[in-house]
């Protein structure tokens, strides 16, 4: 029989189509891994409902797959419904989903739980590019209707940046206004113990000494706009007196990988562009510390983890104006925010290649803002939110402000 203390203890169910114990790449996955590990200091039992091969447990975290890794979204979504129908949850359970529609099974079949949704970007943005305008026109009203149904039924809504909140306001402004006391921004987080300035020859050892490496780290997907980056890189390589020993390293994979390779080959860039593929999360800091700088060319981001990780390593960033990067980048001190056109991005890359930076100086400019995004502060905000929801108090996430 459970003790009174065990009955009252907050139980957290996290939901995402992954396995937090396995490194599958991407800032979003590292966000979830940081959240799971960061909550361990609060002695919180976490059940992670995701996609994978088999049940696993580490410490206070238990992973339960509802479908196999790599299976389609509809299969995972159906698995969530079946899981909620078959299982019961104690009243002090807080469910934390990271897609709005993942909340639906819990709203319908686990009504005693409190449901929190963290939103990490623009919803339904890439559908038209993948499936065409006709399919987009048919399915967008359905998606927005599901969002309109789910949002007011959430116990708390957490967009990870003002940009993400502004996007949702385009479609659900009245709902969000009515639930204003249940909405707060909590930014993405980074592990400052892992990402810090260090000496690294990780890229040099693999691809050759005497070369200067600039990196892109992310999924090769429409929202990352890697085609724009390749076009800007072609401008750099065609400059008179351009740095022939400078190489762009694309770290990651995705549905556009083969298209991007074909584009790079067509542009004659294969001597100056390396498709590195997926890199283990434990090595990302080594890649960044071996880089001259990092480039982000995205159409949108929520609160891009890789920008924070790069700055924490003392490495400058050139980025389009997405997510919360304007809160982090101090112009020409630790990076540069550029327009979304080819010429603007190329000019930003030229600046990056010409500057001589010291990691300590880049970090000093970035440090105060980075500390606000630390795992400790972000998990503290979530722990407070979980406890307030599970005990029936008025929830107030109180966005972390740092020291």
C-alpha positions, 0 to 999 in steps of 0.5 A: 500500500502506498504511503500518504507521501507517495500518494501526494507525490507529483507523477510526471508523464512525458510524451514525445515520439522518441526514446530519451535514452537513445541519441537520435540527434537534433536540438529538440531531442536534446531538449527532452533529454535535458528535461528528463535528466534535469528533473532527476534532482527533484526526486520526481518519477517520470514515465516517458511514453514514446517510440522505441523497441522495448520498455527501459528504466534508468533511475526514476525514469521509465520509458514505455513505447507505444510504437516502434521507432521510425513508425509514422505519426498516425501509428504513434498517435493511435498507440497513444490513444490505446495506451490512455484507454488501457491505463489509469492515472492517479489524480496527482499526475501531470502529463507533459506533451510536446505537440498539441495533438498529443494532448488529445488522448489524455484530455479524452481518456485520462481526465484526472490528469493535468495536461501541459503542452510545450510548443517548440515551433510553428505548427503545420508549417512544412505540410504544403512543401511536402504534400502540395497545396491541395492536401494543405488546403484540405488538412489545415482547417482540420489541424487548426480545429484540433488546436482550437479544441485542445488549447482551452482544455490544457491546464497550461500552455508553454510556448518556448519563445515569443515568436512561437506564441505570436505564431499561435496568436495568428490562429487562436488569439481569442482563445489565448487571450481567454487563457492568459493566466495559463500561458507562459514562455519557458525557453529551451535549455542547454547543459552548460556543463557540457557546452563550454569553450575547449580545444578541439580538433574533431573536424580537423582530425576527420577532414584534414588539418590546414582547413577552416570549418564552418558548421551547420547543425540541424535536420536537413528539412524544409524549415532549415532552409539549407538550400538558401545556405548552399546558394549563399555558400556558392556566392562565398566560393565565387568571391575573388580571392575566396578562401579555398581552404574553407569548408562548410560542414552540414551536420545532420540528416533529414528528408531533404538530404539527397536533394541537398547533395544534388543541389551542392553537386549541381552548384559545383560545391562538393569540394567545399561542402561536407555532408557529415551526417548525424553526429552523436549528441556527446560529440556536438560540443567537439564539433562546435569547438572545432568550428570557426563559426556556426550558421543557421539559415532557418525559415523559423525556429522556436528557441534554437538550442544549437545557437545557445550551445554554440555561444556557450562554446565561445563560437560566433553565430550567423543566423536569420532572425528566428525564434529568440536569437535576438535575445542572445546575439549582440551584433558583431560581438558574438554573432550577426543576425541577417536577412533571409535573402541570399545576399544578406546571408552571404554577407553574414558568412563573409563577416564570420570568415573575416573576424578573429574571435577569442572564445572567452570574449564570445562567451563573456558577451553571451554568458548572462543570457545563457545562464537564464537558459540553463538546465537548472533554471528551466527545470526549476520552472517546470518543477514548480509548474508540475507541483502547483498543477498536481496540488491544485494550486494556481499554476504560475510557471514564472519564466526563469530570469537567471541571477 
